[in-house]
Amino acid sequence: MSRAPTDGVRISVRVRPGARRDEVGGSWAAARGPALVVAVRARAVEGAANAAVVAALAAAFGVRRGNVEIVAGARGRDKVVAVRGDHAELTARLAQLMA
């Protein structure tokens, strides 16, 4: 995680499409460091999983969907997502979600 150019955070995310329910929480030991796990019911077809990831993260962080943007990895399971908002609040929430 690093500070985004605007206020907010950038988060490494590992997506699990086709899950039983939408869920955000836990960590994945990725090669570049820990990533937040996001499970979504949507399949990885025609951007459905990406839209579900944005919606799930917005709900988990308590921000509008417009404040969540996939900035890298749109075609894979490993993504980098920018979440705009108060840096301190988002960082604290991220720590809770990854615990």
Secondary structure by P-SEA (a helix, b strand, c coil): ccccccccbbbbbbbbccccbbbbbbbbbccccbbbbbbbccccccaaaaaaaaaaaaaaacccccccccccccccccbbbbbbccaaaaaaaaaaaac
